């Protein structure tokens, strides 16, 4: 039997702040909102206010820069004027705006970054694309800081998915001999023979040679 879904928002301390969590009825996913306090009594009061009035009252402080506004400003002031592939940047901005919405930029942390990555993976998006999209958020935050819309302490902590490691390709001994036999440049042919001496002599492990840049 699956775990029973919570129907009432709940309060929990995560890291240096209390958060209120609730289940989105449309998507079935768990959402959270920082109550911006480490004091348990104050957290209880804000939690009660959340239950009574909804999460909008905590969405942002007056004048606080939201992800939506930071991305919109970055698009208008930088992307449209300086970026060559504008459409790719616009797509990234669209997806991040849909996910983060009016959350304060300063509250975007590693769990939020991972939440975005997980949500994108569920739609079939690969990590290289997710990395590029989150890098766009970092660029928007840096843009906002340069324009003095946020301070250093308000910068988000964004975690990018690890870059995919590209495995080195290998040549079989037959392929290597074919390359040498068909090479018409004497100097290049000599270089290949020197570079792959172990493979040519039959001493390469598993009968193959690692290809190198020539």
C-alpha positions as CSV (number, residue, x, y, z in Angstrom):
1,X,0.0,0.0,0.0
2,X,1.4,3.4,-1.0
3,X,2.1,6.1,1.5
4,X,-1.0,8.1,2.3
5,X,-0.9,11.7,0.9
6,X,-1.1,14.5,3.4
7,X,-4.1,16.8,2.9
8,X,-3.2,19.4,5.5
9,X,0.0,21.6,5.2
10,X,2.7,20.8,7.7
11,X,5.5,22.6,9.4
12,X,9.1,21.5,9.5
13,X,12.6,22.9,10.2
14,X,15.0,22.5,7.3
15,X,18.5,23.9,7.7
16,X,18.3,27.4,9.1
17,X,14.7,28.1,8.5
18,X,11.2,26.7,9.2
19,X,9.2,25.8,6.1
20,X,5.5,25.0,5.5
21,X,4.9,22.1,3.2
22,X,1.8,21.2,1.3
23,X,0.7,18.9,-1.5
24,X,-0.3,20.5,-4.8
25,X,-3.8,19.1,-5.7
26,X,-3.2,19.4,-9.4
27,X,0.2,17.8,-9.7
28,X,0.3,15.7,-6.5
29,X,3.8,17.1,-5.8
30,X,5.0,18.5,-2.5
31,X,5.6,22.2,-2.4
32,X,7.2,24.3,0.3
33,X,7.6,27.9,1.4
34,X,10.1,29.4,3.8
35,X,8.6,31.1,6.8
36,X,11.9,33.1,7.2
37,X,12.4,32.3,10.8
38,X,14.3,29.9,13.1
39,X,12.2,30.7,16.1
40,X,9.7,27.9,16.8
41,X,7.0,30.2,18.3
42,X,7.3,32.7,15.5
43,X,7.1,29.8,13.0
44,X,3.9,28.6,14.6
45,X,2.3,32.0,14.3
46,X,3.3,32.3,10.6
47,X,2.2,28.8,10.0
48,X,-1.3,29.7,11.4
49,X,-1.3,32.8,9.2
50,X,-0.5,30.6,6.2
51,X,-3.4,28.2,7.0
52,X,-5.7,31.2,7.4
53,X,-4.7,33.3,4.4
54,X,-2.6,31.2,2.0
55,X,1.0,31.3,0.9
56,X,0.7,34.6,-1.0
57,X,1.3,36.6,2.2
58,X,4.8,35.1,2.4
59,X,5.6,35.1,-1.3
60,X,7.9,38.0,-1.1
61,X,8.7,41.0,1.1
62,X,7.9,44.5,-0.3
63,X,10.5,45.3,-2.9
64,X,12.0,41.8,-2.7
65,X,13.2,40.6,-6.1
66,X,11.4,37.4,-7.3
67,X,12.6,34.8,-9.7
68,X,10.0,35.9,-12.2
69,X,11.1,39.5,-12.2
70,X,14.8,38.7,-12.1
71,X,14.5,36.5,-15.2
72,X,12.3,39.1,-17.0
73,X,14.8,41.9,-16.4
74,X,17.7,39.7,-17.5
75,X,15.8,38.8,-20.7
76,X,15.0,42.4,-21.5
77,X,18.2,44.0,-20.5
78,X,20.8,41.4,-21.5
79,X,19.4,38.5,-23.6
80,X,17.6,40.6,-26.2
81,X,20.6,42.8,-26.7
82,X,23.7,40.6,-26.2
83,X,22.8,36.9,-26.7
84,X,23.1,35.3,-30.1
85,X,20.8,32.3,-29.4
86,X,17.9,34.3,-27.9
87,X,15.3,31.5,-28.3
88,X,17.3,29.0,-26.3
89,X,17.6,31.6,-23.5
90,X,13.9,32.4,-23.7
91,X,12.9,28.7,-23.5
92,X,15.0,28.4,-20.3
93,X,13.5,31.5,-18.8
94,X,10.0,30.2,-19.6
95,X,10.5,26.9,-17.9
96,X,12.1,28.4,-14.8
97,X,9.4,31.1,-14.5
98,X,6.7,28.4,-14.7
99,X,8.4,26.4,-11.9
100,X,9.7,29.1,-9.5
101,X,7.2,31.8,-10.3
102,X,7.1,34.6,-7.6
103,X,9.5,32.9,-5.2
104,X,12.0,35.3,-3.8
105,X,15.3,34.9,-5.7
106,X,17.2,34.9,-2.5
107,X,15.4,31.7,-1.3
108,X,16.5,29.6,-4.2
109,X,18.8,27.0,-2.7
110,X,20.2,23.6,-3.4
111,X,16.9,21.7,-2.6
112,X,15.1,24.1,-4.9
113,X,17.6,23.5,-7.6
114,X,17.3,19.8,-7.2
115,X,13.5,20.1,-7.2
116,X,13.6,21.9,-10.6
117,X,16.1,19.3,-12.0
118,X,13.8,16.4,-10.9
119,X,10.7,18.0,-12.3
120,X,12.5,18.6,-15.7
121,X,13.8,15.0,-15.7
122,X,10.3,13.7,-15.3
123,X,9.4,15.3,-18.6
124,X,12.3,13.6,-20.4
125,X,14.8,16.6,-20.3
126,X,18.4,15.6,-20.2
127,X,20.9,16.9,-17.6
128,X,22.9,19.0,-20.1
129,X,19.7,21.0,-20.9
130,X,18.8,21.3,-17.2
131,X,22.4,22.5,-16.4
132,X,22.1,25.2,-19.1
133,X,18.7,26.4,-17.8
134,X,19.9,26.7,-14.2
135,X,23.0,28.4,-15.5
136,X,20.7,31.0,-17.0
137,X,19.2,31.6,-13.5
138,X,22.7,32.1,-12.2
139,X,23.4,34.6,-14.9
140,X,20.1,36.4,-14.1
141,X,21.1,36.6,-10.5
142,X,24.6,38.0,-11.4
143,X,22.9,40.5,-13.7
144,X,20.6,41.6,-10.8
145,X,23.6,42.0,-8.5
146,X,25.5,44.1,-11.0
147,X,22.5,46.3,-11.4
148,X,22.4,46.6,-7.5
149,X,18.9,45.1,-7.3
150,X,20.2,42.5,-4.8
151,X,23.1,42.3,-2.5
152,X,25.7,39.6,-2.1
153,X,23.8,38.0,0.8
154,X,20.7,37.8,-1.4
155,X,22.4,35.7,-4.1
156,X,20.7,32.3,-4.7
157,X,22.6,29.1,-4.1
158,X,22.1,27.2,-7.3
159,X,23.3,23.6,-7.8
160,X,24.0,22.6,-11.4
161,X,23.8,19.0,-12.5
162,X,27.2,17.5,-13.1
163,X,28.6,17.7,-16.6
164,X,28.4,14.4,-18.5
165,X,31.8,12.7,-18.8
166,X,32.6,11.8,-22.4
167,X,34.2,8.4,-22.6
168,X,37.3,8.2,-24.8
169,X,36.8,6.3,-28.0
170,X,39.0,3.3,-28.9
171,X,40.3,1.8,-32.1
172,X,40.7,-1.9,-32.6
173,X,44.0,-3.1,-33.8
174,X,42.5,-3.8,-37.2
175,X,41.2,-0.2,-37.4
176,X,44.5,1.2,-36.3
177,X,46.4,-0.8,-38.9
178,X,43.9,0.4,-41.5
179,X,44.5,4.0,-40.5
180,X,48.2,3.6,-40.8
181,X,48.1,1.8,-44.1
182,X,45.8,4.4,-45.7
183,X,47.6,7.5,-44.4
184,X,49.3,9.4,-47.2
185,X,51.1,12.0,-45.1
186,X,54.5,10.5,-44.1
187,X,55.0,12.8,-41.1
188,X,51.4,12.1,-39.8
189,X,51.9,8.4,-40.4
190,X,55.1,8.4,-38.4
191,X,53.3,10.3,-35.6
192,X,50.5,7.7,-35.5
193,X,53.0,4.8,-35.4
194,X,54.9,6.4,-32.5
195,X,51.7,7.4,-30.6
196,X,50.3,3.9,-30.9
197,X,53.5,1.9,-30.6
198,X,52.1,-0.4,-27.9
199,X,49.0,-1.2,-29.9
200,X,50.9,-1.7,-33.1
201,X,53.3,-4.1,-31.3
202,X,50.2,-6.0,-29.9
203,X,50.8,-4.9,-26.3
204,X,47.7,-2.8,-25.9
205,X,45.3,-4.0,-23.3
206,X,42.2,-5.9,-24.6
207,X,43.5,-5.6,-28.1
208,X,42.5,-2.0,-28.6
209,X,44.1,1.4,-28.5
210,X,42.8,4.7,-27.0
211,X,42.4,7.3,-29.8
212,X,44.2,10.6,-29.3
213,X,43.9,14.0,-30.8
214,X,46.2,14.3,-33.8
